[in-house]
Amino acid sequence: MVERADGEVRCRPAFLRELWSAAPRWRAAVAPIAEDCASRLAATSGQTAATPLTGRSRTAAVEARLGRATWAARSRELGAGAQTCTDCGGPVQPGRKRCPACHTAWQRADLCRIGQEGGMKRWARERTDGPRMTTPA
């Protein structure tokens, strides 16, 4: 920072670039605290505060509608980096949504559905060309 003769303080471009690059980290760190303060102030007057920065209200509404915790909530409960199966809640390998047992069952059900709908050739054709209209014989 540089102070001019008239008392004005100016920031150097390199400092501003560094500050700007840190803004997302600051936002992530400050957002929950700001929303907690707003919620406590709103609670004193019997109101509720929105949570647009963290999305906690939206997440709570989804969890209430589904009747279960979302993946993000389960991940927070288990700790950073922990992942659980979307079907049974068991542990999964990094980058996977389902445990091996649930993945096998899901694949089997998906293949049965494809078979009942006319098989892979029909599925591939409709995916590329769109549904074909046939005339009655």
JOZI-V55090 format. One line per field, one symbol per residue. phi: phi as a letter, one per 20 degrees, with the letter a starting at -180 (. if undefined). A space follows every 50 residues. Layout:
phi = ???
//
This chain:
phi = .cdefenfddefgffffffffegfffgffegfffffffffffffdmdddf cffdmffffffffffembffgffffffeofnfccffednffcfgnddcfg ffffffffffffffffeonffffffffednfeeddfe
//
